[in-house]
Amino acid sequence: MAKRRHVFISHHHADDAHVSGLTDMLKRNGHEIRNSSIRAKPANQRRLDEGRVSDNAIKRLLRMKMNWASTVVVLIGKQTHARPWVDWEIRKAHELGKRIVGVYERGGRENDIPDAFKKYGDALVGWNSDNVIGAIDGTCSPFERPDGGSRATSGDGARSSCAA
């Protein structure tokens, strides 16, 4: 039986399909992921777009969802770095003492990484189920490029990889 992992997947809502793609990829490879992130249904998205939901209400809901998770996974796509809510979620995850793992979407680029992740991220991996699970579990903490190669970070050289 697969070990169940409880995660909160921080993402740009235009990337909802990639959230499903990530959890499906992990499931196909024998991993069970319970995701507590929020994906707004069309009626709720309309209320959000119209400003009928306060920021405090959103923050309270996000905190509740994030508290339940052991790890916050940041799905890194084309617009992730420009999303204020993703930045807030990363900072809140750090404040809550959560492990913060970045996963590049297919086609993700290094310049898509949010500033808050650069400061607080624990691992950054490509779209590879073994590396994603290793990063979530904390058995490895690589900082990879989107193609899976080692990435130099903040002048401290390349970080370790998940490869045995």
Secondary structure, DSSP 8 states (H G I E B T S, - for coil): ---EEEEEEE--GGGHHHHHHHHHHHHHTT-EEEE------HHHHHHHHTT-S-HHHHHHHHHHHHHH-SEEEEEE-TTGGG-HHHHHHHHHHHHTT-EEEEEE-TT--GGGS-HHHHHH-SEEE-S-HHHHHHHHHTS---BB-TTS-B-B-TTS-B---S--
